[in-house]
Amino acid sequence: MLKNIFILFLFATLFTACNDQLDKINENPNATEHPLPAYLLTGSEKQGADLYWGSESNFNSSLLFVQQWAKIQYTEPDRYDVSNTDFTSLWNTGYATLITDLNTILNFTDEEANSNYKGVALALRSWVFQLLTDAYGDVPYSEVGQNTTPAYDTQREVYLGLLSDLAEAQSLLSTSGDAIDGDVVYDGDIAKWKKFVNSLRLRIALRIADREPELAEEAIVAATTDDAGLISSNTEIFQFIYTSSPQQNPASAWFETRDDYRISKTLVDKLYELSDPRLPVYAQLPSDETVNEYVGAANGLSTSEANSQGFAKTSKPGTYFLTSESPAVIFSYSEVLFALAEATARGYITGDAEQLYNDAIVASFTQFGITDATVVAAYLAQSLVKYDASNYKKSIGTQKWIAFYGQGLDAFTEWRRLDYPVLIAGPSTVLDGEIPSRFFYPGTEQSLNGISYQAAVANQGTDLLTTKLWFDIE
């Protein structure tokens, strides 16, 4: 009996030792068991910029929907002939990478990450959630990180939750607090982060203005009267600055090996109509030297029709956007001024809406290097540019669409919200003359989070490109 017990004890000891050895073998000595907040912050800023300016969320979808870019070959996305596998990048990167890493910072102890790290993380997380709900509608928000099958919150709940989160972020951020490292956007300047937070509050408040005007007004007054202020110059633009390959701008990397996009004819025609000096910045002259003007490609054509426009006879996007170092602008000073003009027009704050509108256009010009006072004055004096107080949505919507060139996700949202400019679907599109109003949910949601997905569809409407989102009132 004792012999058998000894044999069992020996076997158990050897098995345990074997498991210990296996555990050590399976450990990656180069892995970081306790990531540092600075590294997570740098990664989140870089990956967020890549996502916002990358192909799937930007120039292969939203930039086509708002007719700033067009496809000259492989035109399925420009004809809206897409499926739920074509909109996964924003969802997967947003949740699995960005929100996960930012939640890690927020869950650190105070010794691991000071309150400024957490304020920045909460601001960035709010921005990511804003992109997600703008694109898809109802999305997981309040239960994210708590279980593997989180419920979807309504879009209203998400926007209101984000306004609350941003108020908290503002309270966490302190210019007299501890320094942060790893911030490649504002280089640890907490005063600028506080301005970004208020600017994002202003943006989100306008998202709900047509549905919840009183709540929107309350949030806008809070953001605009906060002592920290708003983004107040082009030197405070929220943007990611790229360097050389392989850390270059996503559009630059794309055009190094491919040639299937052009600036849209819709935008080129509008810029010509307005004698807009941004046209040479936004577009290149065609490579065919016999073509001495900028030529946009039409949206929504079949591949053969698109090809027939001529690769050498149509304009690529401007080199300003296609160099390795081209910045990924995420929040511009121009946008802040347009938002203030709209808030004034709605009666939420006092001010001169027309002057703010003009200032927004000037800020956009300055952003793109156009500073000649004579040129600026001549542009603003045109009847087609002058602010129309009787239809502020048309004036602001049209000029915001132009100023948002390249920022597809937000240009798409503002176009749906303001309903200007009036866009017409291309002749070979597949949605019966409609332009998409949202992204499909990724197909994996139906299989991995089916109950929550079905509840969201029951609340919001069928999972179609043409289903209107809560904020989108015609």
N, C-alpha and C positions, 0 to 999 in steps of 0.2 A: 504493500500500500504506500509506504513512505517513498519507495523507488518511483512509483507512478506519479506521486505528487511532485517529486524533484524534477522528473522529466517535464511535467507540465509547466513548472516554474521556469525551468531553463528555456523551454520553447517560447514562453511569454516574454521572457527577458530578451531573447534574441530577436523576436518579432518587433518588440518596442524599439530596440536599437536600430533595427532595419528601417523602421518607419522614420526614426529620427534622421537617419542618413538620407532617406529618400526626400524628406522635407528639405534638408539642406541642399540636396542636388537640384530640387525644383525651385530654389530661391534664386532670383536674378540679382547678382551682387551689384549690378549697375542701376537697379531700379531704386526710385526714391520712395521709401515707405511713408515719409512725412513731407509732402510737397511744401515748398515755401510759397507764401502768398505773392511774392514778387514775380516768380516764374509763372504762376497761374495767371497773374494779371497781364503779363507780356503776351502769353499765349492767347488769352481771350481777346485782347485787342487785335492781334494779328489775324486770328481765325475769324473774328467778327468782320473785319474789313474784307477779307477774302470772300466770305459768304455774301456780304452785301454787294460787292462789286463783281462777284464771280459770274460764271456763265449761266448756271441753272436758274438762279433767282433773279438775275439781272438781264444780261443781253440775250438770253435765249428764251425769255418769257416776258417779264414786266416791261422792258424797254421796247419790245415788239407790240405789246398790248396798247401802250400809250403812243405808239408810232413816232418814237424818237430814233430808233434803229429799224432796219428792215433786213430780211434775209434775201440774198441773191442766189443762193443755192440751198438744197436740203430745207425746203421751205415749210415743212410740216408744222413747226412751232408758230410760224407766222400766219398759218391758216387755221391755228387752234386745233389741229389734228393731233392731239396728245392724249396721254392716259395718266392714271394715278401713279405711274412709276416715274413721271417726268418732274415731279415736284417734291422729291424726297430730301434734297440737300438742305433746304431751309429748316425743315422739321428735324431731321436726324442730327445735323450739326448744332442746331439751336438747342435741342434738348440734351442729347447724349454728350455733347462736348461743352458748349458754352455755359448753359445753365448748370450743368453738373459741376464744372470747375468753379464757377462763381458761387454756387451753394457751398462748395468746400471752404472757400474763404469766409463766407458768412457763418459757417459752423465752427470755425476755429475759435479757440479760447482767446481771451484778450491778450494773453502773453504771446500767442502764436501770430496774431494779426491785430494791429491796433484799429481804432474806430475809423480812421481815414481809409484804411484798406477796405473795411466793410462798407463804408459809404460809397466808395467807388464801385465795389462789386455789386451793390444793390442798384446803383444807377445803370451800370452796364446790363445787369439782368433785366431791369425794367425795359431797356431799349430792345433787348432780344425778344421779350414777351410781346412788346408792341409790334415788332415785325411779324411775329407769328400770328397774332390775332388779326392784324391788318390783312394778311394774305389768306388765311384759312377761315377766320370767323371764330366760332366757339373752339376753344383749345384747352388742354389741361393746364391748370395754373395753380390753384390753391393746394392740390394734392401732389404736385410734382415733387419727387424725392421722398415721398412718404410710403408709396407702394408702387408695384410694377404695373398696375392697371388703373392709373389715376382717372377720376371723373373729368369730364370737360366742363369748364365754367362757361357761362354765356359771355358773349363779347362785352356786354354791359358790365358784368361782374369783373372781367379782366381789366377793362379800362379804369373802373373806379378803384380796383385793387392797386393798380399801378400808380394812380395819383396818390394813394395812401403810402405806398412804398417809397415814392420819391420824396414825400414830405419827411419820412423817416430817414432817408438817405441824407437829406439836407441837415437834419439834426445830428447825424453821425459825423458829418464832415466839419472839420475845424481848422482854420488857417493857423491857429496857435497850437494845434495838436502835433502828434509825432509824425515824422516824415515817412513817406512811402517810397519804395524802389520798384523798378520794373515797369513804370508808366512811360510808354513810348509815344503817347498822344500828347499829354500836357506836362511831361517831365516832372511829375510830382507837384505841380502847381495846384494846390487845393482850391484857391480862389477861382480858378478857371473851371474846376470840376463843379463847384457850387453854381456857377453860371450855367454850365451845361445842364445840371439838374433842373433848374428853373425853366430853361428853354424847352426841355423835354416835357415838363409839366404843361407848358403853354401849348405844345404840339398836341399832346393827348387830350387836353381840355377841348380843343377845337374839333377833335374827332367825335366828341359826344355832343357838340353844340346843337345840332339839329334835332337830337332826341331828348337831351337833358339840358336845356338852356340855363336853368338856374344853377345846376351843379357845375356846368361849364364856366359860368360867370364867377362863381365862388372860387374855383380853382385858378382861373386866370387872374383874378384880383390878388389872390395869395401869391402867385408866381411873380407877378409884375411889381408887387410892393415889397417883396422880400429884400432885405438889405444886401443880400449877395448879388443881386442884379441878374441880368441876362447876358448871353453872348452879345458883345457890344462893338465888335469890329472884326475885320477880316483876319486880324492876327489871333483871334480867339476861336476861329473855326474848329469844330471837332472833326479831325481828319487823321488818317493813318498815312504816314509818309513812307513810301516804299524805297528800296535801294536797287541794287543790281541783281541779276539772276543768281540764284533761284528765288530771291526775295523780291521779285518785281511785281508790278501791278498785274492783276489777272487778265485784263484785256490786252495788255502788252504781250503777255506770255501766249495768249490765244493767237494773236495775229503773227507771231513768229513762225507758226507752222500751218495756219489756216487762213482762208480768205473767203468767208461766206457771209459777211455782214457789210451793210452800207448804212449811211445816215438816211433816215426816212424822207421820202419826197414830201410828206405832210409837213414835216418840220422845216425843210429847206424852203418850200413854197411860202410858209408863214414868215420866215426870216427875210426872204426877199421882199415880201409884201410890206414888211415894216422897216425895210432898209436897216436891218439889225446888224450892228458891227460885230456881234458875236459869231456870225456865220463863218468867217475864216478860222475861228478858234474851234468851232464845233465840227468843221468838215475840212477835208482836203480837196484840192482840185483833182479831177480825174487824171489818171496816169497817161491817158491819151492827150498829147499836147495840142491836138487840134480842137479839143473841147476847152473853151476858155471861161467856163463858168461852173459853179457848183451844181451838181445834178444828184438829186436824191433818188433812191429806189422806192418803188411803190410797195406797199404792204399787202399781204394776203394774196400773192400770186402763186400759181403753180410753179414748180421748179423750172419747167421749160420757159414759161413766160418770164420768170425772174431772170434766168440766164440770158434771155434775148435782149435785156436792157443793156448788156455789155459790161463785163468786169472792168474794162479800161475806160469806159465812158461814164461811170458813176462814181460818186464820192465816198471814200472811206471816212470813218470818224476822224476828227482832227488829231494831229500828233500830240496835242496837249494831253490827250487821254490814252495814248498808245505808247508812251515811253516807259521804260522800266521804273522810273521815279515818279510817274504820275500819281498824285495823291488820291486816296480813297476818301472823298468828302462824305461825311455822314450827317453833319448838321452845320449849315452855313449861316453866316450873319444875315444874308439876304432872306433866308427863310424866317428868321426871327422877326424881321421888319415886316414881311408880308403878313405874318401871324398877328402882329400888333395892329396893322392896318385893318385886318378883318375883325379883330376883337373890338376895335374902335367903331367900325361900321355897324357891328351888331349892338353897340351901345353898352358893352361890358366895361369899358374903360373910357376915360376922356382923352381927347387928342385930336389930331388932324389926320384923318384916314388917307386923304389924298397925298399929303406930304410924306407920310410913312410909306405909302405905295411907291412914290417916286424915289424915296431913299432906298427902298428895297431893290429897285431896278439898278440904281447907281451902284449899290453894294455888289450886285451880280456882275456888272461891268468891271468893277475894280477887281473882283475875284479872278476874272479872266484877263486882267492886264489892260483893260480899256479905260484910260484916264483922261483923254482929251476932253476938256470942258465943252468945247464947241460941238463935238460929236454927241456928247451926252445931252446937251441942251436941245439940239435939233431932234434927237430921238424922242425926248419927252414931250416936245411940242406937237407931235403928230396927232391928228384927230383919232387915229386908230389905237394910239397908245394912251391917250389922256384917260385919267381915272373917271369912271362912270359911277357916280354915287347911287344912281337908280338901279344899277345891276353890278354891285361890287364883286359878286361871284364870278362874273364874266371877266372883269378887268383883272382881278387878282388871280383867278384860275388860269387865264391865258398866260400871263407873265410868270406865274409860278411854274407852269409847265415848261416854259423856255428856260428859266433859271435852274430847274431841277435836272437839266440834261445830264444823262449818265447815272443819275440816282433812281434807277428804275422802280424799286419797291415803293419809295415814298412818292414818286411822280404818279405811279399807278393809284395809290391811295388818294392823293389829293385830286386827281382827275375824277375818280368815282365820287368823292365827297362834294366837290364844287361843281361838277358837271360841265366844266369848260377846260379846254376848247371842245367844240363839237367834233367828234371823230366818227368816221364812217368805215365800217369793216370792208376789207378788200374783197375783190370779186370772187376769189376762189376759197374763201373761208367757209367753215363747215357748221357754223352756229346760227344759220338762218338769219344772217345779217347782224347778229349781236356780237359785241366784243366781250371777252371774259370779264366777270365781276369778282372772281376769286381764284384761288388755287384749289385743285383737288386735294383731299386728304391722302396721305400715302396709303397704298394698298395694304401695307403691313398692319395698319391700325385695325382693319377689319378682322384680321386673324389673331392679332396679339392683344387687342384691347376692344374686342367686339361689342361688349355690352355698353361701354362708355361711348364708343363710336356711334352705335345705333341711337342712343339717347340724344347725342348731339345732332344727328341728322333729323330726328323727330322734332327737335326744337327749332333748328335753324332752317331746315329744308333739304331737299334732295342734294346729294353730293355731286353737284354739277358745276361746271365753270360759270354758268349763267345765274346761279342762285345769288340773290342780293344779300349782302351782309347787313347786320343790324344798323351800322352807322350810315349806310348808303341809302339815303332817301332821295327819290327823284323829285 
